Amino acid sequence: MATVSYKDAGVDIDAGNQFVENIKPYVKSTKIPGVLGGIGSFAGAFELPKGYKEPVILSGTDGVGTKLKLAIDAKKFDTVGIDLVAMCTNDLLCNFGEPLFFLDYYATAKLEVDEATDVIKGIAEGCIRSECALVGGETAEMPGMYKEGDFDLAGFCVGIAEKSELNRIERIEEGDILLALPSSGVHSNGFSLVRKLLLDKLGMTLEDDFDGKKLSDVLLEPTRIYVKEFKENKENINALAHITGGGITENLPRVLPDNFKAIVKRDAIKVLPIFEFMGQFVELEEMYRTFNMGVGMVLVVNPKNVDAVLANTDAYVIGEIASGEKGVEFI
């Protein structure tokens, strides 16, 4: 009876080893104070930073969704890793947590070393932008579980916060101002609708020109990371909401007390061209509860601190906090 190898079953150990060698410099580039050891251990180790009175560890996990399908179809793999990190680290900020370290999970039918290396290169870039370390991950080659050419990503981020700063809701007051930090594009939500509308219904291709760029480049523009802006302005921020799936409509109320509402001026929002275009074919309310519409993060700021935040960021005013039933009122 002929022998059978793991490679015959669809798993290439040598490719996996080459992949690990390829990504070592990218992992090393994310090293920050606190990282103990290096790639290759059974677990990532990180020493808690000093200076906290009551340190609380925060954690978050997320993926990139069907944006991955566009990346695979476009054969562009160096940006979805940034998206992966962004979706996790931006969420931590909303609980006033600063990212410490990140881990990834990459699963595929067959490990394509160059493609996977590009993905990890993007994850490392996302970690650098988030000022956190990539301390580990898992690569799973699973023929039979995934279709040939497909892969999936998941990310896990751990951060730290002062316990006294966790509850942002209690800091919100009537008259607080809503500031929008612009998004870089569609970010990483709503891509099932994007693909259904643009590619299926309208018959567009990823090579088509849109606003002077290839459509693939517009759609795959990586999610903006707001860690730097947060760290530089946290003393002037009462609360903040990451505008992901559900848009402003569903994400902003998550930081509001029960007796306050957010009044948002639609005309004040700097809507990106891609959303203006899709809005010709999708109902307005559906657009606002699916996409970020050009707003990646909403900051709730006391009026006396608004000028300081505006002077230090590219934020702009879109509304205010008022008494009323919790929710968003668009005017």
N, C-alpha and C positions, 0 to 999 in steps of 0.2 A: 504493500500500500504506500503510495507517494506521501511524503511529508507536506505539511501545510504550514506556512509562516504567517506571522501577524500582518506582514505586507500583503500577502495573498488575500487576506481578509479585508484589506483596504486601509490599514493603518501603517504609516511609514514612520518608524521610530527615528531613522536617520534624518528625515525631513524635520521632525520635531526638534532634534538636537541642533540642526543648522539654524532653525528659527530662533532658538534660545540664544545662540551665539550672535545672531543678527541684531536682536533687540537689546542686548546688554548695554551698548552705549546710550541708547535712548532712555533706558531705565535709569542709568547712572546720571543722566543730565537733569533728572528731577530731584536728586538728592538734596535735602534741606536739613538744617539742624534738628536732631531728634531721631533721625533714621539710624537704626542699629543693624549692622550686617549688610548683606547685599543679596542679589538675585541668586537663587539656587537652594536656599534653605527651605525647610518644610513650612515655615510661617514667617510673615513679615513682622519685624519688631520696631516699635516707635516709642521713644521716651517722652512722657508728657511734659509739655513746657511748664516752666515755673512762672510765678507771678499771679496765679489765679487764687482767689480767696476760697471759692467753692466751685471748683471745676466740674463741669458736666460734659460727659461724652455724648455727642450726637452722631447719628448714622443715617444714611440714605442710600437707596438703590434705585436704579432706573435703567432704561434701555434707550434705543434710538427709534424704535418702531419701524414702520414701512419706509422710512427714509433710506434704510439699508437696501431695500429693493432698488431704489433709484441709483444708489451708489454702485450696486452690482451691475445694473444695466448700463450705466455710464462708464464702468470700469475705472472709477475714481475712488480710491480707498484711503486717501491720506487726510480726510477731513471728518469722517464720521466718528473717529476717536475723540476729536475735540468736542463734538456733540455729546458723546457719551459722558465725558467728564463734566461738561457744562450742566447737563440735566441734573446731576447729583449735587455739585458744589453750589449752584445757584439756589437750590432748595435749602441747603444748610444755612445760607445767609438769612433766610426769612425767620429763622429761630435765633438769629444773632450768633451763629456759630461760624468759626473760622476753620476752613478745611485743613486737616493735618496730613492724611494719607488716603490713597486710592488703590483699589484692586479691580481687575477686570476678569471677565469670563468670555472666552471666544470659542464658539462651537461651530464646527463645519463638517461637511461630508468628506472632503479631502483637503488636507492642508496644502494650500498654495503658498509657499514660503514668502515669495516677494509680496503678494497681496497682504498676507497677514502681517508682514513687517511694516508695510505702509500703515496698516490700521494701528499697530502699537506705536508707531512714530507719531500718529495723530493723538493718541491717548497721552503720550509723553508731553506733547505740545500743550494739550489741555491742562495737564497738571502744572506745567510751568506757568501758564496764564492764571491758574488758580492758586499758585504759590503753595502747592502741596506735593507730596512725594508719591511716586508709583512704587509701592513696596512689594507687589506680588500679583499673581493672576493665575488663571488656569486656561490651558488650551486643550480642547477636546475634539478629537477626530472621530466622527461617528457615522461611517457609511451605513446607509439604510435608514438612518434617522432624518437626515437632510437630503434634499435633492442635490445633484451634482452642480457645483458652482455657488450654492447657497451657503450663508453663514449667519450666525446670530451673535449679538453682543449684549452683555449686561455689565453694569458697573456698580461698585460699592464704595462709598466714601465715608470716612470717619472724621469728625471735627470736634472742636472744643468750644465751650461757651461758659461765661460766668452765670451761675444759677440765678442770680438776682436780675439778670438781663433777659431771661428766657421769655417771660410773659410780656409780649409787646401790646396785646389788646388793651391792657389796663392803662397804657400810656396815651391812648388816642383820645382827643378832645374835639368837641364841636369847633369848627372853624379851622381845623388843620388843613393844610394844603396838599393836594395830590400832585406829585411830580412824576413824569414819565421818563424813564431811561430808554432810549430807542433800541429796538431789536436790530439785528444784522440781516434778518430775512425771515423766512418761514420758521426758522429754528427747528424743532424736532417734533412738532405736533400737527395733526391734521393731514398727514401725507396720504392717507387712504382716500380722502376727498380730493386732494390735489391730483393724484394719479387718475382717479375716476373722471374728473372734469377735464383736465388738460390733455391727458394721453388717450383716454377712451372716448369721451364724448366729443371733444374738439379735434381729436386726431393729430395733435401736435407731437413733435418728436423732441428728444433731448438735444438734438443738434440745431433746432430752430433758434432764430435770433429773438431775444426778448430784451427790449430796452438797451440794446447795444452789447448784450452778452449772450453766450449760449444759454439756452434754457436750463441745461444741466448745471451750469455754474451758478445761476441764480437760485435754483432750488437746493443745491448742495452747499451753499454758503453756510459755514459752520455757525452754530449757536454762540452768541456773544456771552462771554463770561464776565460777571460783575464783581468779582472778588476785590479787585483794586479799588473800585469806586466805593464799595462798602467799607473797606478798612479806612479809607481816607475821610469818610463822612459819617461814620457810625454814631458819633457823639451828637450829630444833628438830625438823626433819623428816629422817629417814634416807632415806625413799623414799615415793613416792605413785603410786597407780594410778587412772587415769580409768576409771570403770565405764560402758562403752558397750556395743556389741553383744557378746554373750557373757557379759554380767553379771559378777558377782563371780567366778563359777566359772572363767571363762577369762581375765579381765583381771588379777586379783590375782597369779596365778602369773608373769606377765610381769616382775614386779619381784623375784622370789624367787631365791636361789641354789639350785643343784641339791640341796643336802642340807638344805633347810628347807621346812617347810610352814606354811600359814596355818590356824590353828584359829579358825573363825568360829562364834559362838553365834547361831543363828537367832532365838532368843527376844529377843536384845538389839537386833535390827534393827527400826527404826521403819518398818514397812512402810506405804506410802501406801494410802489407801482404794481407789484405782483398781486397784492390784495385788491387794489382798485380794479385790475383786470378781472380777477375771479369774481369780484362783487357784481359784475354784469350778469352773471349766470347763477348766483347763489343769493338767497334772501339775506337782507342786512343783518337780522338778528342771528341767523345761522352763522354768518361770517364772524360775528362778535363772540359767539360762544364756541367757536371752533379754533380760530386763529388769534395770534397776538396782535394783528393789525398794525404792526410797526412799533408796539410797546413791549419791551422785554421784561421790564421790572417797573412796578409802581411803588414810589416812596411816599409815605405819609409823614409830613414834616410840619412842625410848629411854625406858624407864620414868621416868628422872629428869626428862625433859622433858614428860611427859604433862600435868601440872597446868598448866604454862605455856600449852600449846596449848588445853587445855579452857577456860582462863580467857579466852582471846583469840578464841575461835570458838564456833560452835554444834555442834562435833564431840562425839561420844560414843563410848565404848568398845564394840567388838564382838568382840574376840578378841585373839589373841597369836600370836607366831611360835614354832615348836618345831622340833626336829630331826625329820627324816623325809623321805620322798619328796616332791619338789616338787609342790605342788598345794594345793587348798583342801579342808579337812575340816570339814564342817558338823556341829555337835553341838547 
